[in-house]
Amino acid sequence: MKPEMLLLLWAVVLTFAHVLIAASGAFMQVGLPMLAGNRDNMPALTGWAGRAQRAHRNMLENLVLSLRRSYSWSSQRVGPTR
Protein backbone atom coordinates (compact mmCIF):
# COMPACT_ATOMS: atom_id res chain seq x y z
CA MET A 1 0.00 0.00 0.00
CA LYS A 2 1.30 3.44 -0.87
CA PRO A 3 2.25 5.68 2.07
CA GLU A 4 -0.30 8.31 1.03
CA MET A 5 -3.13 5.80 1.16
CA LEU A 6 -1.94 4.46 4.51
CA LEU A 7 -1.93 7.97 5.98
CA LEU A 8 -5.38 8.59 4.53
CA LEU A 9 -6.64 5.37 6.11
CA TRP A 10 -5.33 6.48 9.51
CA ALA A 11 -6.94 9.90 9.03
CA VAL A 12 -10.30 8.19 8.47
CA VAL A 13 -9.79 6.12 11.64
CA LEU A 14 -8.96 9.30 13.56
CA THR A 15 -12.07 11.01 12.16
CA PHE A 16 -14.22 8.12 13.34
CA ALA A 17 -12.66 8.43 16.80
CA HIS A 18 -13.50 12.14 16.76
CA VAL A 19 -17.12 11.26 15.98
CA LEU A 20 -17.34 8.97 18.99
CA ILE A 21 -15.68 11.44 21.36
CA ALA A 22 -17.77 14.42 20.19
CA ALA A 23 -21.01 12.42 20.34
CA SER A 24 -20.30 11.15 23.84
CA GLY A 25 -19.49 14.67 25.04
CA ALA A 26 -22.69 16.05 23.55
CA PHE A 27 -24.67 13.17 25.03
CA MET A 28 -23.28 13.89 28.49
CA GLN A 29 -24.12 17.61 28.28
CA VAL A 30 -27.52 17.78 26.57
CA GLY A 31 -28.84 14.22 26.70
CA LEU A 32 -30.26 11.84 24.14
CA PRO A 33 -33.68 13.48 23.59
CA MET A 34 -32.03 16.75 22.53
CA LEU A 35 -29.56 14.97 20.24
CA ALA A 36 -32.24 12.78 18.66
CA GLY A 37 -34.73 15.60 18.20
CA ASN A 38 -34.82 18.86 16.32
CA ARG A 39 -31.53 20.71 16.87
CA ASP A 40 -32.81 24.22 16.20
CA ASN A 41 -32.70 25.17 19.88
CA MET A 42 -29.68 23.12 20.92
CA PRO A 43 -27.49 24.95 23.42
CA ALA A 44 -23.82 25.53 22.65
CA LEU A 45 -21.58 22.83 24.02
CA THR A 46 -19.03 23.97 26.57
CA GLY A 47 -15.83 22.56 28.00
CA TRP A 48 -14.27 19.49 26.47
CA ALA A 49 -17.47 18.58 24.62
CA GLY A 50 -17.39 21.86 22.72
CA ARG A 51 -13.71 21.40 21.96
CA ALA A 52 -14.34 17.85 20.72
CA GLN A 53 -17.13 19.10 18.45
CA ARG A 54 -14.90 21.80 16.96
CA ALA A 55 -12.03 19.33 16.50
CA HIS A 56 -14.37 16.91 14.73
CA ARG A 57 -15.66 19.57 12.35
CA ASN A 58 -12.11 20.74 11.66
CA MET A 59 -11.04 17.17 10.89
CA LEU A 60 -13.94 16.74 8.45
CA GLU A 61 -13.01 19.94 6.61
CA ASN A 62 -9.37 18.90 6.34
CA LEU A 63 -10.20 15.33 5.37
CA VAL A 64 -11.79 16.56 2.16
CA LEU A 65 -8.56 18.33 1.22
CA SER A 66 -6.53 15.27 2.14
CA LEU A 67 -8.74 13.04 0.00
CA ARG A 68 -8.23 15.30 -2.98
CA ARG A 69 -4.47 15.46 -2.49
CA SER A 70 -4.13 11.71 -1.97
CA TYR A 71 -6.24 10.99 -5.03
CA SER A 72 -4.15 13.28 -7.21
CA TRP A 73 -0.92 11.74 -5.89
CA SER A 74 -2.10 8.17 -6.36
CA SER A 75 -3.40 8.80 -9.87
CA GLN A 76 -0.06 10.12 -11.12
CA ARG A 77 2.04 7.68 -13.06
CA VAL A 78 5.39 6.81 -11.57
CA GLY A 79 8.05 5.17 -13.66
CA PRO A 80 8.62 4.85 -17.39
CA THR A 81 5.71 5.41 -19.71
CA ARG A 82 5.13 3.37 -22.83
WOWOUR-V65200 format. One record per helix or strand of 3 or more residues. SS is the DSSP state (H for helix, E for strand). FROM is the first residue (numbers start at 1). LEN is the number of residues. If there is no record, write none. Layout:
BEGIN
SS/FROM/LEN ; SS/FROM/LEN
END
This chain:
BEGIN
H/3/28 ; H/32/5 ; H/47/29
END
